[in-house]
């Protein structure tokens, strides 16, 4: 059961990718690092399946803090702790809907294979930043659905990186973690499997 939490998650070895010969790829990963997400996306995968299940079974949000118990031990995760642990930016936009429209427009041309603005109703094979699309979708998206589709959310995430939009990633990512904790119990856990939160918090917490 626990495997549904991390089966689609993504880990980036920044030290390796920055030594690649492909300057386009290196440039893309440098942009990802400059966004402030390197500490989160580069966190190594360490799976504690029993603790993982225990955490989500017992978790709740109280006054903005995630509280749970794992093996009888109290666990408290605040937004401040989350930000410090992953060295996430705490200044900037806190919601993707706040990204300026001109930045979205610029990104549509930047990531296009043809130079013509990509369509958000299309598929990601229109994009030259396919790997970035995969990384962003699998690393910090909790919505079920095909990774091939270019959703507004996924494209906004890409825009934040390629257009150097200042984001309060701590606020944005912690909000997603809280949504996972307070999910609708009638919905299957598998719908949240596209996020790495559920297993990345354990290496730094322990």
Backbone as JSON, one array per atom type, in Angstrom:
{
  "sequence": "XXXXXXXXXXXXXXXXXXXXXXXXXXXXXXXXXXXXXXXXXXXXXXXXXXXXXXXXXXXXXXXXXXXXXXXXXXXXXXXXXXXXXXXXXXXXXXXXXXXXXXXXXXXXXXXXXXXXXXXXXXXXXXXXXXXXXXXXXXXXXXXXXXXXXXXXXXXXXXXXXXXXXXXXXXXXXXXXXXXXXXXXXXXXXXXXXXXXXXXXXXXXXX",
  "N": [[0.83, -1.21, 0.0], [1.93, 1.23, 0.76], [3.62, 1.79, -1.33], [2.18, 3.18, -3.23], [2.46, 5.79, -2.61], [4.89, 6.72, -3.52], [5.53, 5.78, -6.05], [5.64, 7.18, -8.49], [7.4, 9.21, -8.12], [10.13, 11.62, -8.33], [13.64, 12.03, -8.39], [16.35, 14.24, -8.41], [19.67, 14.24, -9.32], [21.66, 16.61, -8.89], [24.41, 17.14, -8.94], [25.41, 15.35, -10.79], [23.97, 15.94, -13.19], [24.79, 18.51, -13.79], [27.28, 18.15, -14.81], [27.02, 17.29, -17.33], [27.47, 17.05, -20.94], [25.73, 18.3, -22.63], [24.8, 21.44, -23.15], [22.36, 22.73, -23.22], [20.73, 21.15, -21.58], [22.13, 21.38, -19.19], [21.8, 24.1, -18.72], [19.07, 24.18, -18.29], [18.82, 22.72, -15.89], [20.3, 24.34, -14.23], [18.66, 26.54, -14.13], [16.59, 25.4, -12.73], [17.84, 24.96, -10.28], [18.37, 27.61, -9.58], [15.84, 28.45, -9.03], [15.37, 27.72, -6.46], [14.55, 25.24, -5.7], [16.26, 23.11, -5.54], [17.18, 21.91, -3.15], [14.96, 20.55, -2.29], [14.13, 18.89, -4.48], [16.45, 17.5, -4.88], [16.75, 15.89, -2.73], [17.65, 12.79, -1.36], [16.22, 9.56, -2.06], [14.77, 7.82, 0.44], [13.16, 5.19, 1.74], [10.75, 4.56, 4.12], [8.59, 2.46, 4.73], [6.67, 1.46, 6.65], [6.65, 3.53, 8.52], [5.81, 5.56, 6.9], [3.14, 4.88, 6.19], [2.07, 4.89, 8.76], [2.41, 7.58, 9.45], [0.62, 9.02, 7.71], [-1.8, 7.85, 8.36], [-2.27, 8.76, 10.91], [-2.09, 11.51, 10.82], [-2.88, 15.01, 11.12], [-3.98, 18.45, 10.74], [-3.27, 21.17, 12.73], [-3.79, 24.37, 13.68], [-2.24, 25.24, 11.53], [-0.03, 23.59, 11.63], [1.36, 20.43, 10.91], [0.57, 17.51, 12.49], [1.4, 14.36, 13.79], [1.75, 10.87, 14.64], [4.31, 8.47, 14.78], [5.12, 5.22, 15.18], [4.47, 5.58, 17.83], [5.78, 7.92, 18.43], [5.76, 11.43, 18.66], [5.23, 13.63, 15.96], [5.87, 16.71, 14.53], [5.35, 19.06, 12.06], [6.06, 22.09, 10.89], [5.49, 24.98, 8.76], [7.72, 26.61, 8.78], [9.76, 24.89, 9.68], [9.74, 23.09, 7.6], [10.52, 24.73, 5.45], [13.14, 25.48, 6.25], [14.42, 22.99, 6.41], [14.54, 22.07, 3.75], [15.73, 24.2, 2.58], [14.19, 26.16, 1.27], [12.9, 28.9, -0.7], [11.3, 31.68, 0.85], [10.18, 33.99, 0.13], [8.23, 35.77, -2.21], [5.81, 34.87, -4.78], [2.96, 33.1, -3.65], [1.17, 31.47, -4.83], [0.28, 29.74, -7.8], [-1.53, 30.97, -9.48], [-0.95, 33.61, -9.3], [1.14, 34.2, -10.94], [2.5, 36.39, -13.32], [0.74, 37.25, -16.34], [2.19, 37.96, -18.59], [4.56, 36.61, -18.23], [3.74, 33.96, -18.48], [2.99, 34.02, -21.16], [5.5, 34.52, -22.39], [6.85, 32.17, -21.67], [5.48, 30.22, -23.1], [6.47, 30.44, -25.67], [9.2, 30.08, -25.24], [9.5, 27.39, -24.45], [8.59, 26.01, -26.61], [8.8, 23.75, -29.39], [8.65, 24.56, -32.02], [8.81, 27.28, -31.94], [6.56, 28.68, -32.09], [3.94, 29.73, -29.9], [3.1, 27.33, -27.4], [0.19, 25.27, -26.97], [-2.02, 25.08, -24.27], [-3.91, 23.18, -24.31], [-2.9, 21.16, -25.62], [-0.46, 18.49, -26.1], [2.46, 17.39, -24.34], [4.45, 16.77, -26.16], [4.86, 18.84, -27.79], [6.77, 20.37, -26.69], [10.1, 21.53, -25.99], [11.18, 21.31, -23.56], [10.75, 18.83, -22.3], [11.72, 17.06, -20.31], [11.91, 18.74, -18.09], [9.22, 19.3, -17.76], [8.3, 16.75, -17.0], [9.72, 16.4, -14.58], [8.78, 18.52, -12.94], [6.05, 17.91, -12.88], [5.96, 15.34, -11.72], [7.3, 15.7, -9.37], [6.16, 17.77, -7.77], [3.39, 17.77, -8.01], [0.12, 16.86, -7.08], [-2.07, 16.01, -8.29], [-4.14, 13.69, -9.95], [-3.83, 12.15, -13.19], [-2.88, 12.23, -16.71], [0.57, 12.5, -17.48], [1.24, 13.38, -19.92], [-0.42, 15.36, -20.83], [-0.56, 18.9, -21.12], [-1.16, 20.7, -18.57], [-2.68, 23.63, -17.07], [-1.67, 24.07, -14.52], [0.77, 22.59, -14.51], [2.16, 23.91, -16.54], [2.37, 26.43, -15.45], [4.11, 25.92, -13.36], [6.42, 25.28, -14.8], [6.81, 27.74, -16.06], [7.47, 29.36, -13.87], [10.04, 28.47, -13.36], [11.56, 28.68, -15.86], [11.24, 31.35, -16.46], [12.22, 32.64, -14.31], [10.58, 33.39, -12.1], [9.9, 34.72, -8.98], [9.13, 32.68, -6.37], [7.34, 31.76, -3.44], [8.25, 29.06, -2.45], [8.24, 27.5, -0.17], [5.8, 28.03, 1.13], [4.02, 27.27, -0.92], [4.63, 24.52, -1.4], [4.3, 23.42, 1.15], [1.62, 23.81, 1.51], [0.6, 21.92, -0.26], [1.44, 19.57, 0.98], [-0.13, 19.7, 3.28], [-2.62, 19.39, 2.1], [-2.46, 16.76, 1.33], [-2.46, 15.5, 3.76], [-4.96, 16.19, 4.75], [-6.72, 15.02, 3.01], [-9.63, 13.98, 1.13], [-11.19, 11.28, 2.54], [-12.62, 9.51, 1.0], [-11.43, 9.36, -1.4], [-9.02, 7.59, -3.35], [-5.69, 6.79, -2.21], [-3.87, 6.58, -4.22], [-4.25, 8.67, -5.95], [-2.64, 10.63, -5.03], [-0.11, 9.93, -5.58], [1.76, 11.16, -7.16], [3.53, 12.81, -5.91], [6.45, 13.78, -4.04], [6.59, 14.41, -1.42], [5.74, 12.69, 0.61], [7.72, 10.77, 1.07], [10.11, 12.13, 1.23], [10.2, 13.65, 3.49], [10.99, 12.06, 5.56], [13.82, 11.3, 5.63], [15.04, 13.75, 6.48], [13.65, 14.3, 8.77], [14.19, 12.18, 10.5]],
  "CA": [[0.0, 0.0, 0.0], [2.76, 2.43, 0.86], [4.28, 2.09, -2.61], [1.37, 4.12, -4.01], [2.86, 7.15, -2.25], [6.13, 7.18, -4.13], [5.83, 5.06, -7.29], [5.86, 8.09, -9.62], [8.17, 10.36, -7.68], [11.32, 11.92, -9.11], [14.78, 12.55, -7.64], [17.32, 14.84, -9.33], [21.05, 14.28, -8.86], [22.15, 17.84, -9.52], [25.85, 17.08, -9.15], [25.65, 14.61, -12.02], [23.42, 16.59, -14.38], [25.54, 19.73, -14.11], [28.53, 17.77, -15.48], [26.67, 16.79, -18.66], [28.03, 17.78, -22.08], [24.64, 19.02, -23.28], [24.67, 22.74, -22.49], [20.95, 23.04, -23.06], [20.26, 20.43, -20.39], [22.78, 22.0, -18.03], [21.14, 25.39, -18.52], [17.75, 23.92, -17.72], [18.97, 22.32, -14.49], [20.77, 25.52, -13.5], [17.46, 27.34, -13.88], [15.86, 24.7, -11.67], [18.56, 25.25, -9.04], [18.19, 29.03, -9.28], [14.48, 28.65, -8.53], [15.36, 27.43, -5.03], [13.96, 23.92, -5.48], [17.28, 22.06, -5.58], [17.23, 21.2, -1.88], [13.8, 19.66, -2.19], [14.15, 17.88, -5.53], [17.68, 16.71, -4.8], [16.75, 15.09, -1.51], [17.72, 11.38, -1.76], [15.07, 8.71, -1.77], [14.91, 6.84, 1.52], [11.79, 4.75, 1.97], [10.4, 3.93, 5.4], [7.2, 2.18, 4.38], [5.79, 1.38, 7.82], [6.53, 4.88, 9.09], [5.05, 6.35, 5.94], [1.72, 4.57, 6.39], [1.74, 5.35, 10.11], [2.34, 9.03, 9.44], [-0.6, 9.5, 7.08], [-2.97, 7.35, 9.07], [-2.45, 9.5, 12.16], [-1.8, 12.93, 10.64], [-3.92, 16.04, 11.07], [-3.43, 19.81, 10.73], [-3.77, 21.97, 13.84], [-3.24, 25.72, 13.68], [-1.23, 25.36, 10.49], [1.07, 22.65, 11.85], [1.0, 19.03, 10.69], [0.88, 16.72, 13.68], [1.13, 12.94, 13.63], [2.57, 9.97, 15.47], [4.91, 7.35, 14.06], [5.64, 4.27, 16.17], [4.27, 6.16, 19.15], [6.57, 9.15, 18.58], [5.09, 12.63, 18.15], [5.87, 14.3, 14.82], [5.29, 18.02, 14.24], [5.98, 19.69, 10.89], [5.56, 23.44, 10.63], [5.96, 25.54, 7.49], [9.07, 27.12, 9.01], [10.66, 23.73, 9.72], [9.74, 22.57, 6.23], [11.33, 25.64, 4.64], [14.54, 25.4, 6.68], [14.95, 21.65, 6.12], [14.81, 21.94, 2.33], [16.32, 25.46, 2.14], [13.25, 26.69, 0.28], [12.64, 30.34, -0.66], [10.08, 32.05, 1.58], [9.74, 35.27, -0.41], [7.73, 35.69, -3.57], [4.42, 34.49, -4.97], [2.59, 31.89, -2.92], [0.17, 30.71, -5.59], [0.56, 29.76, -9.24], [-2.46, 31.88, -10.15], [-0.41, 34.95, -9.19], [2.2, 34.39, -11.93], [2.08, 37.38, -14.33], [0.33, 36.7, -17.63], [3.24, 38.15, -19.59], [5.54, 35.53, -18.03], [3.13, 32.77, -19.08], [3.08, 34.22, -22.62], [6.89, 34.34, -22.78], [7.21, 30.77, -21.49], [4.86, 29.43, -24.17], [7.37, 30.46, -26.82], [10.5, 29.57, -24.83], [9.51, 25.93, -24.36], [8.03, 25.44, -27.84], [9.73, 23.17, -30.36], [8.56, 25.28, -33.28], [8.95, 28.72, -31.76], [5.2, 29.18, -31.94], [3.47, 29.47, -28.53], [2.45, 26.04, -27.21], [-1.2, 25.32, -26.53], [-2.22, 24.35, -23.01], [-4.86, 22.1, -24.55], [-2.18, 20.16, -26.39], [0.3, 17.49, -25.38], [3.79, 17.91, -24.06], [5.4, 16.52, -27.24], [5.1, 20.13, -28.45], [7.72, 21.13, -25.9], [11.5, 21.13, -25.97], [11.53, 21.14, -22.15], [9.96, 17.68, -21.88], [12.21, 16.52, -19.05], [11.51, 19.66, -17.04], [7.79, 19.07, -17.57], [8.17, 15.53, -16.21], [10.25, 16.62, -13.23], [7.87, 19.37, -12.18], [4.78, 17.22, -12.7], [6.09, 14.19, -10.84], [7.88, 16.08, -8.08], [5.36, 18.64, -6.9], [1.98, 17.79, -8.36], [-0.6, 15.79, -6.4], [-3.31, 15.74, -9.02], [-4.12, 12.53, -10.83], [-4.01, 12.47, -14.6], [-1.78, 11.89, -17.58], [1.68, 13.44, -17.51], [1.41, 13.85, -21.28], [-1.21, 16.57, -21.03], [0.02, 20.14, -20.6], [-2.2, 21.38, -17.79], [-2.34, 25.0, -16.66], [-0.82, 23.99, -13.32], [2.12, 22.16, -14.87], [2.83, 24.95, -17.32], [2.69, 27.52, -14.53], [5.31, 25.5, -12.65], [7.53, 25.44, -15.74], [7.0, 29.18, -16.24], [8.17, 29.88, -12.69], [11.45, 28.11, -13.48], [12.23, 29.2, -17.06], [11.15, 32.81, -16.48], [12.8, 33.12, -13.05], [9.56, 34.03, -11.28], [10.16, 34.5, -7.56], [8.03, 31.96, -5.73], [7.47, 31.32, -2.06], [8.09, 27.61, -2.59], [7.93, 26.91, 1.14], [4.35, 28.15, 1.31], [3.34, 26.51, -1.97], [4.82, 23.08, -1.2], [3.72, 23.02, 2.43], [0.17, 23.75, 1.29], [0.32, 20.63, -0.89], [1.58, 18.54, 2.01], [-1.32, 19.77, 4.13], [-3.73, 18.81, 1.35], [-2.31, 15.31, 1.38], [-2.83, 15.07, 5.11], [-6.39, 16.41, 4.98], [-7.4, 14.56, 1.8], [-10.96, 13.37, 1.25], [-10.98, 9.85, 2.77], [-13.32, 8.7, 0.01], [-10.61, 9.29, -2.6], [-7.9, 6.66, -3.16], [-4.38, 7.37, -1.98], [-3.11, 6.57, -5.46], [-4.38, 9.97, -6.62], [-1.61, 11.5, -4.49], [1.17, 9.27, -5.75], [2.67, 11.92, -8.0], [4.26, 13.76, -5.09], [7.55, 13.2, -3.29], [6.56, 14.85, -0.02], [5.46, 11.61, 1.53], [8.9, 10.02, 1.5], [11.28, 12.97, 1.43], [10.22, 14.26, 4.82], [11.51, 11.16, 6.57], [15.26, 11.39, 5.84], [15.45, 14.93, 7.25], [13.0, 14.27, 10.07], [14.91, 11.24, 11.35]],
  "C": [[0.86, 1.26, 0.0], [3.38, 2.8, -0.47], [3.49, 3.07, -3.46], [1.75, 5.55, -3.71], [4.04, 7.64, -3.09], [6.44, 6.55, -5.49], [6.14, 5.97, -8.47], [6.76, 9.27, -9.27], [9.51, 10.46, -8.41], [12.39, 12.51, -8.21], [15.81, 13.06, -8.64], [18.69, 14.87, -8.67], [21.72, 15.47, -9.54], [23.65, 17.81, -9.8], [26.19, 16.38, -10.47], [25.18, 15.38, -13.25], [24.19, 17.85, -14.76], [26.87, 19.42, -14.79], [28.28, 17.21, -16.88], [27.29, 17.65, -19.76], [26.99, 18.64, -22.78], [24.38, 20.34, -22.56], [23.22, 23.16, -22.31], [20.36, 22.41, -21.82], [20.84, 21.05, -19.13], [22.11, 23.32, -17.7], [19.78, 25.21, -17.86], [17.85, 23.58, -16.23], [19.5, 23.47, -13.64], [19.59, 26.43, -13.17], [16.64, 26.72, -12.76], [16.52, 24.96, -10.32], [18.34, 26.69, -8.6], [16.8, 29.31, -8.71], [14.39, 28.43, -7.02], [14.8, 26.06, -4.69], [14.98, 22.8, -5.39], [17.33, 21.25, -4.28], [16.1, 20.21, -1.71], [13.87, 18.53, -3.22], [15.38, 17.0, -5.48], [17.77, 15.86, -3.56], [16.72, 13.62, -1.89], [16.5, 10.59, -1.32], [15.4, 7.69, -0.7], [13.51, 6.45, 1.94], [11.66, 4.07, 3.33], [8.91, 3.61, 5.31], [6.27, 2.16, 5.58], [5.56, 2.75, 8.43], [5.68, 5.76, 8.2], [3.54, 6.14, 6.11], [1.25, 5.1, 7.73], [1.52, 6.85, 10.12], [1.02, 9.52, 8.88], [-1.87, 9.0, 7.75], [-3.29, 8.21, 10.29], [-2.35, 11.02, 12.03], [-3.05, 13.8, 10.63], [-3.23, 17.4, 11.06], [-4.09, 20.6, 11.84], [-3.04, 23.3, 13.87], [-2.07, 25.85, 12.71], [-0.05, 24.43, 10.6], [0.58, 21.23, 11.62], [1.49, 18.22, 11.87], [0.51, 15.27, 13.42], [1.94, 12.16, 14.66], [3.06, 8.83, 14.59], [5.59, 6.45, 15.09], [5.55, 4.86, 17.58], [5.02, 7.45, 19.4], [5.84, 10.32, 17.94], [5.91, 13.26, 17.04], [5.14, 15.62, 14.57], [6.06, 18.66, 13.09], [5.32, 21.05, 10.65], [6.08, 23.92, 9.28], [7.39, 26.04, 7.63], [10.1, 25.99, 9.0], [10.83, 23.17, 8.32], [10.66, 23.41, 5.35], [12.81, 25.52, 4.97], [15.17, 24.07, 6.27], [15.33, 21.5, 4.66], [15.42, 23.21, 1.74], [15.49, 26.09, 1.02], [13.08, 28.2, 0.41], [11.32, 30.62, 0.07], [9.55, 33.4, 1.14], [9.26, 35.07, -1.85], [6.27, 35.27, -3.61], [4.13, 33.17, -4.26], [1.61, 31.01, -3.66], [0.46, 30.84, -7.08], [-0.33, 30.72, -10.0], [-1.95, 33.32, -10.14], [0.71, 35.22, -10.2], [1.72, 35.35, -13.02], [1.76, 36.75, -15.68], [1.41, 36.87, -18.69], [4.33, 37.09, -19.46], [5.03, 34.23, -18.65], [3.25, 32.84, -20.6], [4.51, 33.97, -23.11], [7.28, 32.87, -22.72], [6.64, 29.89, -22.59], [5.74, 29.37, -25.4], [8.73, 29.85, -26.47], [10.56, 28.05, -24.89], [9.0, 25.24, -25.62], [9.11, 24.87, -28.75], [9.78, 24.0, -31.64], [8.84, 26.77, -33.17], [7.61, 29.39, -31.66], [4.73, 28.86, -30.53], [2.75, 28.12, -28.43], [1.02, 26.25, -26.73], [-1.35, 24.51, -25.26], [-3.26, 23.26, -23.16], [-4.19, 20.97, -25.32], [-1.46, 19.16, -25.5], [1.74, 17.96, -25.27], [4.81, 17.58, -25.14], [5.61, 17.77, -28.09], [6.3, 20.84, -27.85], [9.14, 20.62, -26.01], [11.99, 20.94, -24.53], [10.75, 19.96, -21.58], [10.4, 17.15, -20.53], [11.81, 17.42, -17.89], [10.03, 19.5, -16.72], [7.57, 17.85, -16.7], [8.59, 15.75, -14.76], [9.27, 17.43, -12.39], [6.57, 18.65, -11.89], [4.89, 16.12, -11.66], [6.59, 14.58, -9.45], [6.93, 16.86, -7.2], [3.92, 18.79, -7.34], [1.29, 16.63, -7.68], [-1.89, 15.45, -7.11], [-3.15, 14.54, -9.93], [-4.3, 12.97, -12.27], [-2.77, 12.16, -15.4], [-0.69, 12.96, -17.52], [1.88, 14.01, -18.9], [0.67, 15.15, -21.54], [-0.51, 17.78, -20.42], [-1.09, 20.88, -19.85], [-1.73, 22.79, -17.45], [-1.41, 24.97, -15.47], [0.61, 23.63, -13.68], [2.86, 23.24, -15.65], [3.19, 26.14, -16.45], [3.95, 27.19, -13.73], [6.55, 25.68, -13.53], [7.85, 26.91, -15.95], [7.8, 29.77, -15.09], [9.67, 29.61, -12.77], [12.11, 28.81, -14.65], [12.2, 30.72, -17.13], [11.61, 33.44, -15.17], [11.79, 33.91, -12.21], [9.84, 33.71, -9.81], [8.93, 33.87, -6.9], [8.35, 31.68, -4.26], [7.21, 29.81, -2.06], [7.76, 26.94, -1.28], [6.42, 26.91, 1.37], [3.6, 27.26, 0.34], [3.43, 25.0, -1.7], [4.21, 22.6, 0.11], [2.21, 22.95, 2.33], [-0.22, 22.41, 0.67], [0.42, 19.51, 0.13], [0.36, 18.53, 2.93], [-2.53, 19.18, 3.42], [-3.67, 17.3, 1.37], [-2.76, 14.77, 2.72], [-4.34, 15.14, 5.32], [-7.22, 15.98, 3.78], [-8.79, 14.03, 2.13], [-10.78, 11.86, 1.41], [-11.67, 8.96, 1.75], [-12.52, 8.54, -1.28], [-9.41, 8.37, -2.35], [-6.58, 7.38, -2.98], [-3.58, 7.47, -3.27], [-3.18, 7.91, -6.19], [-3.33, 10.95, -6.13], [-0.22, 10.97, -4.77], [2.18, 10.06, -6.57], [3.44, 12.97, -7.21], [5.36, 13.06, -4.31], [7.51, 13.57, -1.82], [6.57, 13.67, 0.93], [6.68, 10.79, 1.91], [10.11, 10.9, 1.71], [11.33, 13.57, 2.83], [10.92, 13.36, 5.84], [13.02, 11.2, 6.74], [15.68, 12.58, 6.69], [14.82, 14.95, 8.64], [13.75, 13.35, 11.02], [16.31, 11.74, 11.66]]
}
